[in-house]
Amino acid sequence: MYDDGCKIYSVRPSQCKTFPFWKSNLENGAEWEKLKSTCPGIGKGRLHILNDIENYLKPDLSDL
């Protein structure tokens, strides 16, 4: 599903859509920093505030 980019982006599962904003990644700064060391996209682009993240996650969380 991933080969120099996501090959199923338009139909990717919720787990992919909500990454990296998973609770385990947001619990503390150390977890976020650890994740940054393995994911080249973290820390790039616009800054997301908590309210934006919560609103972004709502559609996927309502299915649980």
C-alpha positions as CSV (number, residue, x, y, z in Angstrom):
1,M,0.0,0.0,0.0
2,Y,3.0,2.3,0.3
3,D,5.6,2.6,-2.4
4,D,7.2,6.0,-2.5
5,G,3.9,7.4,-1.3
6,C,0.5,6.1,-0.3
7,K,-1.1,4.1,-3.1
8,I,-4.6,3.9,-1.5
9,Y,-4.8,7.5,-0.1
10,S,-8.4,8.1,-1.1
11,V,-9.6,4.9,0.5
12,R,-7.1,4.6,3.4
13,P,-8.4,3.2,6.7
14,S,-9.2,5.4,9.7
15,Q,-6.0,4.3,11.4
16,C,-4.1,5.9,8.6
17,K,-6.3,9.0,8.3
18,T,-5.9,9.9,11.9
19,F,-2.1,9.3,12.1
20,P,-0.2,10.8,13.9
21,F,-2.9,12.2,16.1
22,W,-3.4,8.9,18.1
23,K,-3.9,9.2,21.8
24,S,-0.7,7.3,22.5
25,N,1.3,9.8,20.4
26,L,-0.3,12.8,22.1
27,E,0.0,11.7,25.7
28,N,3.2,13.6,26.4
29,G,6.0,15.4,24.6
30,A,8.5,12.6,24.9
31,E,6.2,10.2,22.9
32,W,5.8,12.9,20.2
33,E,9.5,13.5,20.0
34,K,10.2,9.8,19.7
35,L,7.7,9.6,16.9
36,K,9.3,12.5,15.1
37,S,12.5,10.5,15.0
38,T,10.8,7.8,12.9
39,C,8.4,9.8,10.8
40,P,9.8,12.4,8.4
41,G,6.5,14.2,8.1
42,I,6.1,15.1,11.7
43,G,7.0,18.7,12.5
44,K,6.5,19.8,8.9
45,G,3.7,21.8,7.5
46,R,1.2,23.8,9.5
47,L,0.8,23.6,13.2
48,H,-2.4,21.9,14.3
49,I,-4.0,23.2,17.5
50,L,-5.9,20.8,19.9
51,N,-9.3,22.0,18.8
52,D,-8.5,21.3,15.2
53,I,-7.2,17.8,16.0
54,E,-10.3,17.0,18.0
55,N,-12.6,18.2,15.2
56,Y,-10.5,16.2,12.7
57,L,-10.8,13.0,14.7
58,K,-14.6,13.3,15.4
59,P,-15.9,11.6,12.3
60,D,-13.6,8.6,12.8
61,L,-14.2,8.3,16.5
62,S,-18.0,8.4,16.1
63,D,-17.7,5.0,14.3
64,L,-16.3,3.3,17.4
